Amino acid sequence: MLAVPLFLDAKLEPPLTSLLASSRFLHDLVDGLGSPLNVVLPDRIAENVTRFRSVYHRHRLRGEISFAHKANRSSALVRRLATTDSAMDVASLGELQHALACGFTSDRISATGPKEPEFLWLAARTGITVNIEGQAELHSLAALVRHHALPRVRVLLRLSDFSGTPVKVLSRRSRFGVPASELAVLLDACERHQETVEVIGVSYHLDTTSIEEKALALEGCVRAMDACRERGMRPRVIDIGGGFGVSYLADGAQWERYTSQLTLAAMGRREALAWRNHTYGLSSEGGTLRGSLDLYPSHRPVAGADYLDELLRSPAPTLGRPLATLLLENLYDLCVEPGRALLDQCGLTLARVLETRRETDGTHSVRLAMNADDCALEEHGILMDPVVLRRHKPWEATDGSGDSFGVHLFGNLCLESDLITRRLVSLPLLPAPGDLLAFPNTAGYCMDFNAHHAQRRPLARKVAAFRGPDGWQWRLDDQYWPLHSAEDAHEV
Ligand SMILES: *Cc1c(COP(=O)(O)O)cnc(C)c1O
């Protein structure tokens, strides 16, 4: 038993709560389909779109909510999205083919990221919107359209590095897009290619949690739109990318406590919190704390649609008016590309417990039928406890004594470093062989982005779960088609 348990309870909302309460159903699924197993919740992604849309309504804004496909490969989720008013942002040829095959028409698809000739070809052929990442890409696209005599392609100019303003806000460089200071040169090229491309607006995507940095970028985009208009173009869209974030933990105080204890461990002022005293980027030098925490902020006071709301309420750094007002005044459409945020609460990853072993220091080693890349929480810096689903005593509750067990969660690879998380996890129950560990809220990046076939182990299967008239039902992910809406299902 651990002296002071450091729980990191997952934030759980419906329908994930009800799925986790259906232990028998989840055990049956893993018995039949193997461990690990990913479960996605298509109806929840539709609800998340509605939450984003309500922020648009609040600010009287129009424009597309595009799901950044790269965050999850699921077909069920994309098909369910096709039935909503959302759009898709694709970052590869395969994702574009998938979006088309799942029911998205080309007016609801945009492409971002580095693009091979084949990807550009299909993009131009099908007439989707293309985010231009640089001069070279613009020239390739224009040449392709001219060569095949295709209709003009709608493009967004992706900008980065908005630091050239009088306001002192950090604006980090990005590998992608064109620095805002070089817009004029890009616009010259667009003018030369005006028979092949139509500039409909500008975009950015910043991998940051900072509202200030994003406000600076959004205002920079408004200025870039002015520059387009001065040249007689008629831009109408500002696309502000993704990065709205998810709050993974139920309790901010647990997160505060954990990170302050981690600091103490890095300073050598308490026992280790993780395997081989890993300290997540922190270290101590002569009694002084060094480094910075390389973790996702697992508890966030404002995330997802609420983060968009906060950004839109923020004043533009130099123009002063709220950003939403600035967009409205110009009648610009606002596009967003949430990946992680649209996948919040949209599924979980299940793993079977193979072995539990007591170590001499009183902790336990728990070996799972899964490896660290099957459930890439650690890779993405997310710290969050799994839920124990007993095989034989599904209704066992903790005895309320607050006791806990410190466990290291090991994967199934012959690799020293294969820990599901390097942190010593505090659990209220000691997992036994045959039990399941459910890792909640893994749909964003943690299900299939890092999964591989090492040791010829099969990839996790994926199923879509939804509530039918008699409780939970499931389909293999590629067998799920939203022929009936969630409302119909309850009426049948
Ligand atoms: C990855 C990515 C997104 C999605 O980011 P999230 O943090 O998952 O919201 C959106 N747009 C672009 C261009 C991206 O590369």
The ligand as a Tripos MOL2 file, in Angstrom:
@<TRIPOS>MOLECULE
LIG
   15    15     1     0     0
SMALL
NO_CHARGES

@<TRIPOS>ATOM
      1 C1         -2.9260   18.6490  -35.9330 C.3       1 LIG1
      2 C2         -3.6120   19.7580  -36.5760 C.ar      1 LIG1
      3 C3         -4.8720   20.1870  -36.1210 C.ar      1 LIG1
      4 C4         -5.5440   19.6000  -34.8920 C.3       1 LIG1
      5 O1         -4.9010   19.9560  -33.7170 O.3       1 LIG1
      6 P1         -5.5590   19.5710  -32.2910 P.3       1 LIG1
      7 O2         -4.5550   20.0300  -31.3020 O.co2     1 LIG1
      8 O3         -5.7680   18.1150  -32.2870 O.co2     1 LIG1
      9 O4         -6.8450   20.3320  -32.1980 O.co2     1 LIG1
     10 C5         -5.5140   21.1800  -36.8200 C.ar      1 LIG1
     11 N1         -4.9530   21.7680  -37.9160 N.ar      1 LIG1
     12 C6         -3.7370   21.4040  -38.3610 C.ar      1 LIG1
     13 C7         -3.1770   22.0810  -39.5590 C.3       1 LIG1
     14 C8         -3.0210   20.3910  -37.7220 C.ar      1 LIG1
     15 O5         -1.8220   20.0460  -38.1670 O.3       1 LIG1
@<TRIPOS>BOND
     1     1     2 1
     2     2     3 ar
     3     2    14 ar
     4     3     4 1
     5     3    10 ar
     6     4     5 1
     7     5     6 1
     8     6     7 2
     9     6     8 1
    10     6     9 1
    11    10    11 ar
    12    11    12 ar
    13    12    13 1
    14    12    14 ar
    15    14    15 1
@<TRIPOS>SUBSTRUCTURE
     1 LIG1         1 GROUP 0 **** ****
